[in-house]
């Protein structure tokens, strides 16, 4: 897709510094087909290798995508439990969370997709927008806010300013592609590059007081043919202002590797480059294996013109002069074992660069303490990203509420428990034996919730009430049974009988 890197389509200097790292990570994330498409970059042609053999080698090369697998593992540990809306989220907003982007994604799905993109680029953004009020409309109550996931790879530039001790976004531009119908062919679709820009500006207050207030102005451009066929950016419509209640750009960041305010670097760049090296080594090995497994027929002591038209095969013979010889030559493949070890080393490095828990690796001498240290380190790196996701979703709720004229949007809680400790039957029995002498019943219940034996919705007070009711019923049943089993009393002082 052609992109004009000038005017509104030009990247800022800070964003340009991140471009190569993001491009590498995105290419690896794209998998085998993407790397084949970019073969000139990731699989250079050998000296004197002709185009036919080169394309054959490229088309047989396969990427084992450790990079994508690691992102899936990282996101999966955080998202194994859905983000949870706290009780302080207004009911009006809760009703919108089943279709948070007005494109069919609920909050957990939206958060999962956003988090995946953040791992690839180092950051992702949530822009909270609201459809403009139709011309002539007298109310906008039917227009609800919705969330837009903005990938950092599409951001062209972000400007910030420190205002009252807070980093405030004063401008942002990002690129997008609109699908349109070709005017010359109603059955042909074309992608039109577009740029969307938002700026924080001062504007006269609408109450007529003459005061200056902060407002958000937005504009769009699209790339189209200009004079003499030259492509150029053309503004699409007139600049507009966001709603009167918006005195700041409704943008919420989610970081996985924060460098500065609204700036980040891909946290898994080293893993991506190692994955590329593994791809190249595996391609070389496959190529050598192919060459080694196909013997080459050669002749000596005979002029090439004498055998030029001869056919070679299992049922075809060849007549040669007395001094000439013919034989099959094949490679012994002595270097294949070394290549295999090199690939294993590369895979080990990728496991270390990702998360050790995502790679099945036996470490016989590892102690329980070292496992705990490794786990703490993994969690500490992952926790920053998970907490940033939580803050980003909560900030998006704030902007959602602001669009609706509400005082607060409430909070979102994201799973920060990355270590699933399953309790087996033996452990549960041992813990139960401690109740009530050495452990309270509440503590026992809490351990069962953490071990996911009991659901998160477990209510100790309700359970205690049921137990008390059960105890009363049990006592009543025992009393009734005891009464039924008691023998009738004997009369010791009768008045009747024979004298």
Secondary structure, DSSP 8 states (H G I E B T S, - for coil): -----SGGG---HHHHHTHHHHHHHHHHHTHHHHHHHTHHHHS---TT--HHHHHHHHHT-----HHHHHHHHHHHHHHTS--EE-TTS-HHHHTTGGGTTSSS--HHHHHHHHHHHHHHHSEEEEEEEE----TT-S--TT--EEEEEEEGGGEEEEEEEEETTEEEEEEEEEEEEEEEE-TT-TT-EEEEEEEEEEEEEEEE-TTSS--EEEEEEEEEEEEEE-GGG-EEEEE-S--EE--TT--S--EEEEESSEEETTEE--TTHHHHHHHHHHHHHHHHHHHHHHHHTS-EEEEESS-HHHHTT---BTTB-----TT-EEEEE----TTHHHHHHHHHHHHHHHHHHS-GGGS----TT--HHHHHHHHHHHHHHHHHHHHHHHHHHHHHHHHHHHHHT-S----EE-----------HHHHHHHHTTTTTTS-HHHHHHHHHHTTSS-TT--HHHHHHHHHHHHHHHHHHHHHHHHHHS-----SS-S-S--
